[in-house]
Amino acid sequence: CFFFFIFLASEGKDGASAAENTPPRVPQGKLGERSSVFYSAGQFFFEYLVVVSLKKMPDGHYEPKITYQFPKRENLLKGQKEEEERLLQAIPLFCFPDGNNWAPITEFTSETFSFVLTNVDGSRKIGYCRRLLPSGRGVRLPEVFCIISCLGCFGLFSKILDEVEKRRQISMAVIYPFMQGLRESPFPAPGKTVTIKSFIPESGTELIELTRPVDAHLEHVEFQALLQRLSPHLILHIFASAMLERRLIFLAEELSVLSQCIHAVAALLYPFTWAHTYIPVVPECLLDTVCCPTPFMVGIQMRHLERVLEQPMEEALIVDLCEGKIIRAVGDEEEILPGKLQNEMLISLNRHNNNNNVHTSEQVNALVSEAFVHFFVRLVGHYASHIKWGRSGSGTFQERAFCKAISSKSCRRLVKKFVKTNMFSLFIEEAERSRIPQEGNG
């Protein structure tokens, strides 16, 4: 119903943020090098702040509607106006992905979640949301503050939403000058800090420091969340299925569990990028996504399990994150990864799993990511020597020679399937362009 491919992620307020969709592509250089393609410094922090409230309909149900938008856009061209209208139509559904069966309540633990809308031209906008119960007495309905931005830096926006929530408990009027100050500040470069001045009645002027991490690739990826819910053996089955771009369905009740675990699975594919449908929390009205014949990675609340199993879907891997088990499998998951490499990763994952009390979350993230990057280096790290460069500076990947160069039969068997995936094709397309002189790009 939208002109967008839709990606959605969410988190518990104190949990790790689930990042937007997939890790950024690696445009050039060696396999495993970091890339910050998606994190451009100097841009505006955000495009819009909107408030989505629940409005009672004639049938008694509540529907999410945008009740506040800052800034209001004027003098837009026709195409820009149409795109803005599509964006504003999509936002309410994703601010309340768990359906419209709400009723006024007296207590609610605020939660943070995010979604990404990819337009038909490939441009992306991320919605960073804080769902909270406004201060007051008696029963009330939750509302969502949603910041729309083109920038993918979840730690910063979570901190911004903390400030928005603090001000909301005082007055809506206190939010506006803070967001105006933020809008006038440039997005910081990696490792740099921007300071926002903000006045709060009775507290005076506050200085809010927003620091961007030096390496944003693993910012708020929570591999620990995955290791706590699934055995290393099952994680490798899931990884193998994702590597071959199969259909994956994850089940849990909490939005935070779904989003943390699915984002962690997508991050295991780094430096490759999951290029298909990716919805860590599927809104109730989009449950028929599981009927899609193309690859997908989606999260569904456990209460919808029966409806999902009744759908006429093709082969899929269905993972129960509550019980830590696979409900439905294709059947060959054990044989996909080469035995020797699989055992090496199992040893690595078990070591990190056993040392949860020793390693910090950041250390676990770095060590787990390193194990999977090392797997890809061992498997396809020789790709660069099989790109034939023409005089124009562009390259052509020699697929047959690349596969033939692999001595291990089990590795070659996997690589022959992997080279046919979208994620490998995208990676190679970038690599084939990477020697073109900079002046030739202008």
Residue pairs with C-beta under 8 A, 6 or more apart in sequence:
2 86
2 89
2 90
2 117
3 86
3 119
3 120
4 86
4 87
4 90
4 117
4 118
4 119
4 120
5 117
5 118
5 277
6 90
6 94
6 115
6 116
6 117
6 118
6 279
6 286
7 20
7 21
7 115
7 116
7 117
7 118
7 278
7 279
7 280
8 94
8 97
8 113
8 114
8 115
8 116
8 279
8 280
8 281
8 282
8 283
9 17
9 18
9 19
9 20
9 21
9 113
9 114
9 115
9 116
9 259
9 262
9 263
9 280
9 281
10 18
10 97
10 111
10 112
10 113
10 114
10 255
10 256
10 258
10 259
10 280
10 281
11 17
11 18
11 111
11 112
11 113
11 114
11 220
11 255
11 256
11 259
11 260
12 111
12 112
12 254
12 255
12 256
13 109
13 110
13 111
13 112
13 130
15 222
15 225
15 256
15 260
16 220
16 221
16 222
16 225
16 260
16 361
17 112
17 114
17 154
17 155
17 158
17 219
17 220
18 113
18 114
18 154
18 220
18 222
18 256
18 259
18 260
18 262
18 263
18 280
19 114
19 152
19 154
19 219
19 220
19 221
19 263
19 267
20 114
20 116
20 124
20 126
20 152
20 154
21 116
21 118
21 124
21 266
21 274
21 278
22 266
22 269
22 273
22 274
22 275
22 278
23 217
23 266
23 267
23 269
23 270
23 271
23 273
24 35
24 36
24 37
24 38
24 39
24 152
24 217
24 273
25 35
25 37
25 271
25 273
25 426
25 427
25 430
26 32
26 33
26 34
26 35
26 271
26 427
26 430
27 35
27 37
27 430
27 433
27 434
28 430
28 431
28 433
28 434
29 434
30 381
30 384
31 271
31 373
31 376
31 377
31 380
31 381
31 383
31 384
32 271
32 373
32 374
32 376
32 377
33 271
34 215
34 217
35 217
35 271
36 190
36 216
36 217
38 151
38 152
39 151
39 152
39 153
39 190
39 212
39 216
40 151
40 187
41 186
41 187
41 188
41 189
41 190
41 192
41 212
42 186
42 187
42 189
43 150
43 151
43 186
43 187
44 149
44 183
44 186
44 187
45 149
45 151
45 156
45 160
45 182
45 183
45 185
45 187
46 147
46 148
46 149
46 151
46 179
46 182
46 183
47 125
47 148
47 149
47 150
48 69
48 70
48 71
48 146
48 147
48 148
49 68
49 69
49 70
49 145
49 146
49 147
49 148
49 164
49 175
49 179
50 66
50 68
50 69
50 70
50 88
50 91
50 145
50 146
50 148
51 66
51 67
51 68
51 69
51 143
51 144
51 145
51 146
52 64
52 65
52 66
52 67
52 91
52 92
52 95
52 96
52 143
52 144
52 146
53 64
53 65
53 67
53 141
53 143
54 62
54 63
54 64
54 65
54 96
54 100
54 102
54 141
54 142
54 143
55 62
55 63
55 64
55 65
56 62
57 63
61 100
61 101
62 100
62 102
62 103
62 141
63 92
63 100
64 92
64 93
64 95
64 96
64 100
64 144
65 92
66 88
66 91
66 92
67 143
68 172
69 88
70 176
70 179
71 183
73 80
73 84
76 84
83 119
87 117
87 125
87 148
90 117
91 127
91 146
91 148
93 283
93 285
94 115
94 117
94 127
94 129
94 283
95 127
95 129
95 131
95 144
95 146
96 102
96 131
96 144
97 113
97 115
97 255
97 281
97 282
97 283
97 284
98 255
98 281
98 283
98 284
98 301
99 283
99 284
102 141
102 142
104 139
104 140
104 141
105 133
105 139
105 140
105 141
105 142
106 138
106 139
106 140
107 133
108 131
108 132
108 133
108 142
110 130
110 131
110 132
110 133
110 165
111 130
111 131
111 255
111 256
112 128
112 129
112 130
112 131
112 158
112 161
113 129
113 131
113 255
113 259
113 281
114 126
114 127
114 128
114 129
114 154
114 157
115 126
115 127
115 129
116 124
116 125
116 126
116 127
117 124
117 125
117 126
117 127
118 124
119 125
123 150
124 150
125 148
125 149
125 150
126 148
126 149
126 150
126 151
126 152
127 146
127 147
127 148
128 146
128 147
128 149
128 154
128 157
128 158
128 160
128 161
129 144
129 145
129 146
129 147
129 161
130 144
130 145
130 161
130 164
130 165
131 142
131 143
131 144
132 142
132 143
132 144
132 145
132 165
132 168
133 140
133 141
133 142
134 140
134 143
134 168
134 169
135 168
135 169
145 161
145 164
145 165
145 168
145 175
147 157
147 160
147 161
147 164
149 157
151 187
152 216
153 187
153 212
153 213
153 216
153 219
154 219
154 220
155 213
155 219
155 220
156 210
156 211
156 212
158 220
159 208
159 210
160 182
160 210
163 178
163 198
163 208
164 175
164 178
164 179
166 200
167 174
167 175
167 178
167 200
168 175
170 200
170 201
171 201
174 200
174 201
177 198
177 199
178 196
178 198
181 196
181 197
181 198
182 196
185 194
185 196
186 194
187 194
187 212
188 194
188 210
188 211
188 212
189 212
190 212
190 213
190 214
190 215
190 216
191 211
191 212
191 213
191 214
192 211
192 212
193 209
193 210
193 211
193 212
194 209
194 210
195 207
195 208
195 209
195 210
196 207
196 208
196 210
197 205
197 206
197 207
197 208
198 205
198 206
198 207
198 208
199 205
199 206
200 206
213 219
217 270
217 369
218 267
218 362
218 365
218 366
218 369
221 263
221 264
221 267
221 365
221 369
222 260
222 263
222 264
222 361
222 365
223 264
223 267
223 352
223 364
223 365
223 368
223 369
224 356
224 361
224 364
224 365
225 257
225 260
225 261
225 264
226 235
226 260
226 261
226 264
226 265
227 235
227 349
227 352
227 353
227 356
227 364
227 368
228 356
229 257
229 261
229 321
229 322
229 324
230 238
230 261
230 319
230 321
230 324
231 324
232 345
232 346
232 349
232 350
232 353
233 346
234 319
234 324
234 325
234 326
235 268
235 349
236 337
236 342
236 345
236 346
236 349
237 317
237 326
237 329
237 333
237 334
237 336
238 248
238 265
238 317
238 319
239 265
239 268
239 269
239 337
239 372
240 333
240 336
240 337
241 248
241 317
241 330
241 333
241 336
242 248
242 265
242 266
242 268
242 269
242 274
242 297
243 269
243 336
243 418
243 421
244 336
244 417
244 418
244 421
245 274
245 276
245 295
245 421
245 422
245 423
246 295
246 315
246 316
246 317
246 330
247 290
247 292
247 295
247 296
247 313
247 314
247 315
247 316
247 317
248 265
248 296
248 297
248 298
248 316
248 317
248 319
249 290
249 298
249 299
249 300
249 308
249 316
249 317
249 318
249 319
250 258
250 261
250 262
250 265
250 280
250 297
250 298
250 299
250 300
250 319
250 321
251 299
251 300
251 301
251 302
251 305
251 308
251 318
251 319
251 320
251 321
251 322
251 327
252 258
252 261
252 299
252 301
252 302
252 320
252 321
252 322
253 301
253 302
253 303
253 322
255 281
255 301
257 321
257 322
258 280
258 281
258 299
258 300
258 301
258 321
259 280
259 281
259 299
261 299
261 321
262 278
262 280
262 297
262 298
262 299
263 280
265 297
266 274
266 278
266 297
267 369
268 368
268 369
268 372
269 372
269 423
270 369
270 372
270 373
271 373
271 376
271 427
272 376
272 423
272 424
272 426
272 427
273 423
273 426
273 427
274 297
274 423
275 422
275 423
275 426
276 294
276 295
276 296
276 297
276 422
277 289
277 292
277 294
277 295
277 296
277 297
277 298
278 296
278 297
278 298
279 286
279 289
279 296
279 297
279 298
279 299
280 297
280 298
280 299
281 299
281 301
282 289
282 298
282 299
282 300
284 304
287 300
287 304
287 307
287 308
287 311
288 311
289 296
289 298
290 296
290 298
290 300
290 308
290 311
290 313
290 316
291 311
291 312
291 313
293 314
295 422
300 308
302 320
302 322
308 318
315 330
316 328
317 326
317 328
317 329
317 330
317 333
318 326
318 327
318 328
318 329
319 325
319 326
319 327
320 326
320 327
326 333
336 414
337 345
337 414
338 379
338 408
338 410
338 411
338 414
339 410
340 408
340 410
341 375
341 378
341 379
341 411
344 371
344 375
345 371
345 372
345 375
348 367
348 368
348 371
349 368
349 371
352 359
352 364
352 367
352 368
352 371
356 364
359 367
379 411
379 414
379 415
379 418
380 402
380 415
380 418
380 424
382 402
382 405
383 397
383 402
383 428
383 431
384 431
386 397
386 398
386 399
386 401
386 402
386 405
387 395
387 396
387 397
387 398
387 428
387 431
387 432
388 395
388 396
388 397
388 398
389 395
389 435
390 396
392 436
393 435
393 436
393 437
393 440
394 432
394 433
394 435
394 436
395 431
395 432
395 433
395 434
395 435
396 432
397 428
397 431
397 432
399 419
402 415
402 419
403 412
403 415
403 416
403 419
406 412
406 415
418 424
